[in-house]
Amino acid sequence: MPDVVVDALRYPVGKFARPAAPLAPADVAANLDALAELPAALREAVQGLGDAQLDTPYREGGWTLRQVVHHLADSHGHMAARVRFALTEVEPPIRAYDEGAWAALDDARTASVEPSLRILEGTHARLVALLRAQPPAAFARTFLHPENGVQRLDVVTALYAWHGRHHLAHVTGTRQRHGW
């Protein structure tokens, strides 16, 4: 498969373009809207898929749709914790995790997606409510990622809004390519 096709399947909404900080309040609000909308959009995207379909990789060598759903719950749960640390501590160091290893665990490979959809719904409901209640200055708060350095909350909201669109497109694109 040509590299261009692989890249289009791997990054269906394009690679994340880190915006320059500080983000305008309108941009932060748009990112929070995207985070608020993700759980319902993901639930709709997997609606009616059977086990065989959920166990289909979104690209050759990629995760299955099931693993994508579980990854979103894991990843966005980490985001919620990181935001809380940043809001309550001064530039706290956070812990990274091996996404691929987590996606290879038995539950990510075989469990129903329903628990992860519920986790994502609850996590996003609380996270978006928390962030919408913050004054603009709070989005300049930071945490220290061991691999990516200092991360500002306004940029983190942009990253996770993109991340949600990115993985949602894996699911919707796979459905479209297979005619599901």
C-alpha positions in Angstrom: 0.0 0.0 0.0 1.5 3.4 -0.9 2.7 5.6 1.9 0.2 8.3 0.9 -2.7 5.9 1.4 -1.4 4.6 4.7 -1.0 8.2 6.0 -4.5 9.0 4.9 -5.8 6.0 6.8 -3.6 6.6 9.8 -4.4 10.4 10.0 -7.8 10.8 8.4 -8.2 14.4 9.7 -4.5 15.2 9.3 -1.8 15.3 11.9 -2.2 17.5 14.9 -1.0 21.0 14.2 0.1 22.4 17.6 -1.4 25.9 17.8 0.6 28.8 19.2 -0.4 29.6 22.8 -2.2 31.4 24.1 -5.4 30.3 22.3 -8.2 32.8 21.9 -11.1 32.1 24.2 -13.3 31.4 21.2 -10.9 28.7 20.1 -10.9 27.1 23.6 -14.7 27.2 23.6 -14.8 25.5 20.2 -12.4 22.8 21.5 -14.6 22.3 24.5 -17.6 22.0 22.2 -15.8 19.3 20.3 -15.0 17.4 23.5 -18.6 17.7 24.6 -19.9 16.3 21.3 -17.4 13.4 21.0 -19.1 10.7 23.2 -22.5 10.9 21.4 -20.7 11.0 18.0 -18.6 7.9 18.9 -21.7 6.1 20.2 -23.5 6.8 17.0 -20.5 5.7 14.9 -20.3 2.2 16.5 -24.1 1.8 16.7 -25.2 -1.5 15.2 -21.7 -2.9 14.7 -21.2 -6.6 15.6 -18.2 -8.2 17.0 -16.7 -9.0 13.6 -17.0 -5.4 12.6 -15.6 -4.1 15.9 -12.7 -6.5 15.5 -11.8 -5.0 12.1 -8.6 -2.9 12.0 -9.1 0.6 10.7 -6.0 0.1 8.5 -3.6 -2.7 7.9 -1.5 -3.1 11.0 -3.7 -0.7 12.9 -5.9 -1.1 16.0 -9.4 -2.6 15.6 -12.4 -0.4 16.0 -12.9 -2.0 19.5 -9.4 -1.0 20.5 -9.9 2.5 19.2 -13.0 2.9 21.4 -11.2 1.5 24.5 -8.2 3.7 23.7 -10.3 6.9 23.7 -11.7 6.1 27.1 -8.2 5.4 28.5 -6.6 8.4 26.8 -9.3 10.9 27.7 -9.4 9.6 31.2 -5.7 10.4 31.5 -6.4 13.9 30.0 -9.1 14.5 32.7 -6.7 13.6 35.5 -3.9 15.7 34.0 -6.2 18.7 33.8 -7.2 18.3 37.4 -3.5 18.1 38.5 -2.7 21.2 36.5 -5.6 23.1 38.0 -4.7 22.1 41.6 -0.9 22.0 41.5 2.0 24.1 40.1 3.3 22.4 36.9 2.8 18.9 38.2 4.8 16.1 36.5 2.4 13.5 35.1 3.0 10.0 34.1 3.0 8.8 30.5 1.7 5.4 29.5 2.3 2.9 26.7 -0.8 3.3 24.6 0.1 0.3 22.4 0.6 -2.0 25.4 -2.7 -0.9 26.9 -4.5 -1.5 23.5 -3.0 -5.0 23.5 -4.5 -5.9 26.9 -7.3 -8.5 26.9 -10.0 -6.1 27.8 -9.1 -3.7 25.0 -9.0 -6.5 22.5 -12.1 -8.4 23.5 -14.4 -6.5 25.9 -17.7 -4.9 24.9 -17.3 -1.2 23.9 -20.3 -0.2 26.1 -18.3 0.3 29.3 -15.8 2.5 27.5 -18.6 4.5 25.8 -20.0 5.1 29.3 -16.6 6.1 30.7 -16.1 8.6 27.9 -19.6 10.0 28.4 -19.0 10.6 32.1 -15.5 11.7 31.8 -16.3 14.3 29.1 -19.4 15.5 30.9 -17.4 16.3 34.0 -14.3 17.5 32.2 -16.2 19.9 29.9 -18.2 21.3 32.9 -15.0 21.8 34.9 -13.2 23.5 32.0 -16.2 25.7 31.1 -16.3 27.0 34.7 -12.7 28.1 34.6 -11.6 31.7 34.0 -9.5 32.3 30.9 -6.3 32.5 32.9 -6.7 28.9 34.0 -6.0 27.7 30.5 -2.4 29.0 30.9 -1.8 26.5 33.7 0.6 23.6 32.8 1.7 20.1 33.6 5.0 18.5 32.8 4.8 15.5 30.4 7.9 13.3 30.7 8.2 13.0 26.9 6.6 16.1 25.5 7.7 18.7 28.1 5.5 21.5 29.5 1.9 21.4 28.3 -0.6 24.3 28.5 -4.2 23.5 29.2 -5.4 25.6 26.2 -3.2 23.6 23.9 -4.2 20.3 25.6 -7.8 21.1 24.9 -6.9 21.5 21.2 -4.9 18.3 21.2 -7.7 16.2 22.7 -10.4 17.8 20.5 -8.2 16.7 17.5 -7.6 13.3 19.1 -11.3 12.7 19.3 -11.9 13.7 15.7 -8.9 11.6 14.6 -10.2 8.4 16.2 -13.8 9.0 15.3 -12.7 9.3 11.7 -11.0 5.9 12.0 -14.4 4.4 12.9 -16.5 6.3 10.4 -14.0 5.9 7.6 -13.8 2.1 8.2 -17.6 1.9 8.2 -17.7 3.9 4.9 -15.0 1.8 3.2 -16.7 -1.4 4.2 -20.2 -0.2 3.4 -21.5 -0.8 6.9 
